[in-house]
Amino acid sequence: MENYLLFLLLMLMGKHGLCQQEKGCSKSMVNSCGDCMRSAPECVWCKQLNFTKAGQQEAVRCDTKAQLMKRGCKREEIISPENTLVIVKADPLSGSFDKQLKQPVQLSPQKISLRLRPGLPTTFRVSFKRVQGYPVDLYYLMDLSYSMKDDLANVKELGKDLFAALKSITNSAQIGFGAFVDKTVLPYTNTNKEKLLKPCDENDQECQAAFGYRHVLSMTSEEEQFKTKVTEEFISGNLDSPEGSLDAMMQAAVCGERIGWRNSSTRLIVLTTDAGFHMAGDGKLAGILEPNDEQCHIENSLYTKSNVMDYPSVGQLAMQLEKNNIQPIFAVTKNVEDVYKQLTKLIPKSEVGVLSSDSKNVVQLIKDAYKRLSSKVTVTHDNLPEHVSVIYTPNCKGAGPAGESEGICDNVPVGKEIYFDVTVTADTCIEDKSFTIRPLGIKDTLTVTLSSNCECECQDPQDSSHPHCNGRGRVSCGICSCSEGSIGQFCECSIGEKDEVSLRASCQRDNGTECEGRGDCVCGRCQCHTTESGSSYHGDICECDDEHCEKFQNKLCGGNGKCNCGRCECFSGYEGSACQCKVSEEGCRTLNNTVCYNRGTCKCNRCECKEGYQHPRCHKCLGCPDPCQTKLNCIECLGFESGPFKKNCSVACSKSIYHEMVDQFTVQSKKCQQKDTEGCWIRFNLDQLVGEDHYKATILKQRDCPEPPSVIAIIGGSIASVALIGILMLMLIKLLIYMKDIKEFRKFENERKKSKWAEADNPLFQTATTTVSNPTFTGE
């Protein structure tokens, strides 16, 4: 009862808020009751006949309710379409799970229809109650990489405890089992044939071949079957630390028939691992470029596209888990706890628990995680149409703040009914569409069908010759809808051969507002309205008024002129856009009695200078090019009859420059020194005269020209240079030859010193003398 009173209070506060916002409604682009309904949620329409005065636009019928009643519109003549809500289906909430029932009801209503007026919010209430003993399907997904060897041994013994824990929650529990490692390609897995068959250590006898993901056991309530299948599993292995966890979870989520998920159950995936995970993009390391298609690819219990498709992204996995109402529990070791905590921020309705080193605490971990998941109710929506907004306001003890994307109630006990106030607003008229509201992780949904309430139901008389319309039309929400051949506010005009479009076109500029919004188009001519002060708009299309001219000292046209069609026409002796100035040139006069040196105009006794010239009297032009350079060609032709303007000097220069030739300068003015086309330096002074391009030039008669070059010196120097170069070349050649000779001589000397000659007599040599001994000679 308290909740119901609170709900009514919120609705009353909402209506009060609308009343507080009552202001005048915009009349632009409002030509009918439907236009008024679309303009703003607080606007209503008066259908009362003769409510508008002669010449008034029908748009004045559109205003707030208070304003219309203040102006004489009767309450019963006011049209204000409201939002409508129809509950199409609202089965009562179930108290507990009954196997005889196909689908327990945890969310009510199940289908509603809303008809919305643009900008006007409507609020309805959604009830939710967790069913006692609601079925649970748990899929145990285990990492079988080598580092999980001890954990697998313990899991084989935990089947009994796991079933006992689930039966303490519900009498309808099922368990499935799957295993994963990683893609069987480099660099994730050793692709040597022997290592693919046995990726574990050589001493390990119980080791199965490398694989990506294997579905081992579909959902079953048989404890022995679970124990048998898990016992048959052995450890495997891979190379890198991150595993193919996301591949396995994606297949478990999308292969519903193979896994055995029931339609009416809480679906849980328990992922046990001691490592991080690969995600989209990592497959490129192995040359796998095809993105994950989020489809089921299990054949003979194996994921067949493991080495063909990339890993799924976190966003893809989160979308499929939410779509299939699956809530993941990450049972991980302490070293990767932070990684998976970050992951739970991206996946709705997910939990993280820390495994002990041997996974003995996994049963308690699952019980605690399930308790947290099931006690937190998050309501959100799918397929929300454009220009429609939704706000959820939870009504429970553990309520979170109101939000546009979801509503949250935490610590909700089983059997406790909670409420969410849902506010839906359409910003504009929309087509008939629908969207769904659902609690995350629960199959129950609420379908909301939307349509627009943009037209008025005025219950008009069907008389097509209504007296209010001069017998030439029918009344539609207080406005005359004229028969063919008639137009006008009361169908008073016969259009003859012209059509209504062409008659109305004569009352407006190209695609402009009819009569500028200041009059009525009557039979092709504008009948102008009066202004607020009582004067009239005027002009062919009421484009003129005499009240919106510029003001000076808070007086229209300064009190010194007359306003005519938005512009001031000043009295004699005054000028300016607001007639704020007396006609005078005193502030613009120069020393030579000119006005602004003829380089500007005098307005409001102040010079408005031409571009570049400076205030107050346009004397100097700081932004103009240097005249010493721009007038050089004229100076050259006027003073020395040379340069580009030599042939037409009088035409090009005589009108802009008055010149005088002098022997020396006597007057201090702008001194210039420039080089002419003959290379001579010309010195001259420039004085700017009245006007933009008038100068007096004082030119020095004598130019500074460089002396002509000496031909003899050039020729002599050239010959001497050639001779000198020749001598130097000869000396260089001689030096090179000498250096080469020295080198060869030294080489010869070295070779000679190395040779060793032995002395010997030539056997063919005979001396020139012969000695004969007398054998009988005794020397006496």
C-alpha positions, 0 to 999 in steps of 0.5 A: 500500500505504501508503494502504491501511494508513493507511485501516485505521489510521483505521478502527481509531482510529475503533473505539477511539474508540467503545470509549473512550466506553463509559459506561452506556446510558440505560434510559429509553424502552427497551422492546425491542432495537430501542429499544436500537439507536436509543438510542446507537451504543455500546449493545448488547442481551443476549438471554440468557434469565433475564438479568433478575431478578424485578421488573427492567425489561427495559431493563437488557438494554440497556448497553455490551458491557463492562457486560453481560458484567460482569453475566453476559451471554455474548458469543454472547448479545449483539446488536450490529447493525453498519453494512453496506457493499455495493459494487454497481458499481465499474468500474476507472478509465480510463488514457487517453481512448479514442474507442471508449469511450462514457464514460471512468471517472474515479471509482470506485466508481460505486454502493454501498449502505449500511445504517446504524445510528443514530449509528454512522459508516461510512467508505468510500474513493472513488478518482479519476484524471484521464484523459489526453487527456480531451475539452475543450469551450470556449465563447468568450463575448465582450463586443462593447460599443464599448470592446472594439473593439480586442480583437475585432480581435485575437480574429479573428486568434487562432483558430489559436493557440487551437486549437493551445493546446487540441490541446496538452492533448487531441486531442479539442477543440471551440470555440464562440463567443457574443457579448453586450452588454446588454438593448436597453431604457433605461437600458442602451441608447439606444432611438432607432431610429437608435441601435438600428440603429447604436449606435456612433460615426457614423464607424464603418462596421462596427457591428451593431445592439444586442442582448442575447446571440447564439449565433454558433457551436456547438461545432466542431473546424473551425478555419476555421469558427471563424475565418469566424464570428468574422470576420463579427462586428462591434462594437456598443454600449450606454449604461451600463458594466455588461454583460449577462454573466450573461444570456449565461452563463445561456443558454450553461449551460442551452442544452446542445443548441444550444451542443453540449456533449458528455456526456464532456468538460471544459466551459469558458466563457471570458468576456472583458470590460472591465466589470462585470455586471448581476445580479438586481434591476437589471432593475427600472430598466427596469421588468422585474420577471419573475425569470429562470426559468433556462430556454433561450430561444434562437431564431434564435441570439438570446436572445428573453427578454432584455427580458422577464426580469430578469438571473439572480442569482449564486446561480442562475448558480452552481447551473446551472454546477455542475449542468451541470459547466461551469467558467467562466474570466473573462478581464477587464481590470485595472480589473475584476479585483477584481470578478470575483475576488469573483465566483469566491468564489461560483461553484465551480471558476472562475478569473480572468485579467487581459487585456492592453489588446488581449487578445493574451494571452488564449490563454496566459491560458486555458492557465494557467486550465485548468491550475489548474482541472483540477489541483484536484479538489473532491469534493462531494455532492447531495441529501443526506437529512435527519439524514445527515452526510458528512465528506470526508478527502482522501488526497493530497499537496495535500490540504485539511482534512477538511470536511463539504461537500467534499473538496479535492486540489490540484496533481493531475497527469494519471494520478495516482490520489488517494483520498477517505475518506468518512464517512457517519453517520445521526443517526436511523432514516431511510427508504430514500433515496440521494444522489450524490457527484461531483467538480465539473466532471466528469460521473462520479458515485457513487450512495450508497443508504441504509437503516436498520439499526434492528431486531435479528435475534436468530434466535429460536425460532418456538415460540409456547408457549415454556416461558420464557413459561409456555407463553403466548407466544414469545421475542423477543430474550430478552423474552416476547411474550405471546399474546392474553389474557396479560400480564406479564414471563413472561406469567404474568397472565391479563387476562380481560375487561380488555385489556392497555392498561387493566391497564397504565394502572392502573399509571401517572399520565396518560401517565406512566411505568409505576410511575414507573419504580420497579416492575413492573406485574404484573396491573394492580398495581405491584410496587415495587423496592427502593432502593439502600439496601435500603428499598422504594419504596411507594405505589399506583404506587411514587411514594414513597420515604423517602430523598429528603427535604431534608437539613440539615447533611448529615442527612436531615430534619436528624436531627430528623424522619422522611422520608415520601414525599419530605417531612419529618415533624418531631419535636415541637419542630422545624419547617422543610422539613428540620426544621432549626428549633426551634419558637420565636417569640422572634425574631419578638416585637415591643415590644408582644408581638405576633408580626410585628405580625400582618403575617406568620408566624413560621417558624424563629424568623424573620418571613416578612412579607406582601407589601410589609412589611419584615424583621425584624419586618414593621414598615414597608411601603415598597411600600404606598400612602400611608395619608394618601390611602387613609384620607382619606374615612374621616377626613372622615366620622369627623371632620366627617360629610362626604365619600363615606362620610357615609351608611355611615361606621360600616360602612366605617371604624369597624373599621379606624380608631380616631379622636380629635378634638384642638385641637392635636397633642401626639404626633409621628407620621405627619402628613397634610394633605389636601384634602377634598370641600368644598375644606377642608384637613384635618390629621391624624396616623396611627399604624398599630396591630397588623395590616395595616389598623388605624390610630389617627387624631388629627384636628385639629378646625379645618379650613382652609376658603377664604372664600366669594366676595363676590357684590356684588364679583363683580356690581360688577366684572362691570358695571364690566368691561362698561362699560369694554369698551364705552368702549374699543370706542367710543374704538377706533371713533372712532380708526379714523374719525379715522384714515380722515378724515385719510387721505382729507384728505391724499389730497385735498390731494395731488390738488389740488396736482397740478391746474394752472389757467390764469387767464381771463375769462368771456366771458359776464361783464358788469360792473355799471358802464358808462363813456360817453365824450363825443366833444366833450369836450375836457377843458376 
